[in-house]
Amino acid sequence: MILEFEPGDKVINPLNKDWGIGQVQSIINNKITVNFENVGKKVINSKNIELEKYNKND
């Protein structure tokens, strides 16, 4: 899972779509720091939440 993302990737949290589109800031071990457009910076534990890459065509 962690290897799917790199800093700069656009993602969404499927459990909280109202957070908006996020941009991956950093990845350290299982922690992904993402800056979401509606809620700001969040640290996501990839073991608990599976982020999805944002596809503007969805």
RAUR-V903428 format. One line per field, one symbol per residue. ss: DSSP state (a for helix, b for strand, c for the rest). phi: phi as a letter, one per 40 degrees, with the letter a starting at -180 (. if undefined). burial: + if it has 9 or more other C-alpha atoms within 8 Angstrom, else -. A space follows every 50 residues. Layout:
BEGIN
ss=???
phi=???
burial=???
END
This chain:
BEGIN
ss=caaacccccbbbbcccaaaccbbbbbbbccbbbbbbcccbbbbbbccccc bbbccccc
phi=.cccbadhccbbcccacccgcbbccabbfcbbcbcccbbgcbbbcccbbc cbccbccc
burial=----+++-+++++-----+++++++++--++++++++-+--+-+++---+ +-+-----
END
